[in-house]
Amino acid sequence: MKILCVLLRGLAIAGFTVTAALAGEGQVVSTMDSAGYTYIEVEQNGQKDWLAAETIKVSVGQKIQFEEFSMMSNFRSESLQRTFATMRFVNTVKVVPSAPIVPAK
């Protein structure tokens, strides 16, 4: 919940549009944790995007589903000392369970 309050405050100041849409799913390309957030690079339909969520355990190669809250351009993470071209802030991230491998007979 604290992420929402901080984001809403920042978005209101910056004048960004808030959206509430199910963004979909993607495969985790890279991930890093910093300052209470998990930054997740996902690939969807050949396009890579960055997500920011409250800290969650995800691994490279996993498929995730997420619900987008808002998007910012030129997002600067002071804790990572990095600027992202775009950052999608998400409310929910869920790891999609992989199907069990059934041996051939």
C-alpha positions in Angstrom: 0.0 0.0 0.0 2.9 2.4 0.7 4.0 2.1 -2.9 0.6 3.3 -4.0 0.6 6.4 -1.8 4.1 7.3 -2.9 3.3 6.8 -6.5 0.0 8.7 -6.3 1.7 11.6 -4.7 4.5 11.6 -7.3 2.1 11.2 -10.2 -0.1 14.0 -9.0 2.8 16.3 -8.7 4.2 15.3 -12.1 0.8 15.3 -13.8 1.0 11.7 -15.1 -2.1 9.8 -16.2 -3.1 6.9 -13.9 -4.4 3.8 -15.6 -6.0 0.7 -14.1 -5.7 -2.0 -16.7 -4.6 -5.6 -16.8 -1.3 -5.3 -18.6 -1.0 -9.1 -19.2 1.9 -11.4 -18.8 5.5 -11.8 -19.8 8.7 -13.7 -19.2 11.2 -12.4 -16.7 14.5 -11.3 -18.5 16.2 -9.8 -15.5 15.3 -8.7 -11.9 16.8 -6.6 -9.1 15.7 -5.5 -5.7 16.4 -2.1 -4.2 14.9 0.2 -1.6 11.8 -2.1 -0.9 11.0 -2.6 -4.6 11.6 -5.3 -7.2 12.4 -4.1 -10.7 11.5 -6.7 -13.3 12.5 -6.6 -16.9 9.9 -8.6 -18.9 9.5 -9.6 -22.5 6.1 -9.6 -24.1 5.6 -10.4 -27.7 9.3 -9.6 -28.5 9.3 -6.3 -26.6 11.1 -5.7 -23.3 9.6 -3.5 -20.6 10.5 -2.7 -17.0 8.1 -3.1 -14.1 8.4 -1.9 -10.5 6.5 -3.7 -7.7 6.7 -4.2 -4.0 9.4 -6.7 -3.2 8.6 -10.1 -4.7 10.7 -13.2 -5.4 10.9 -13.8 -9.1 13.6 -15.5 -11.2 14.9 -15.1 -14.7 12.9 -17.4 -17.1 9.7 -17.4 -15.1 6.4 -16.3 -16.6 4.5 -13.7 -14.6 1.2 -12.0 -14.8 0.8 -8.4 -13.6 -1.7 -5.6 -13.2 -0.5 -2.2 -14.3 -1.2 0.8 -12.2 0.7 3.6 -14.0 3.6 4.3 -16.3 6.3 6.9 -16.1 8.8 8.0 -18.8 12.4 8.8 -17.9 12.0 7.3 -14.4 15.0 7.9 -12.2 15.8 5.3 -9.5 18.1 7.1 -7.0 18.8 3.8 -5.2 20.0 2.1 -8.4 21.6 5.3 -9.8 19.8 4.5 -13.1 17.2 6.1 -15.4 14.8 3.9 -17.2 13.2 5.1 -20.4 9.8 3.8 -19.2 8.8 2.2 -16.0 5.4 0.4 -15.4 4.4 0.5 -11.8 2.3 -2.5 -10.9 -0.1 -3.4 -8.1 0.1 -7.2 -8.5 2.7 -9.6 -9.8 1.9 -13.3 -9.9 4.3 -16.1 -11.0 2.5 -18.4 -13.4 3.1 -22.0 -12.4 4.9 -24.0 -15.1 3.2 -27.2 -16.3 4.8 -30.4 -15.0 6.9 -32.3 -17.6 5.4 -35.6 -18.3 7.9 -38.2 -19.6 7.2 -39.8 -23.0 6.2 -43.5 -23.0 
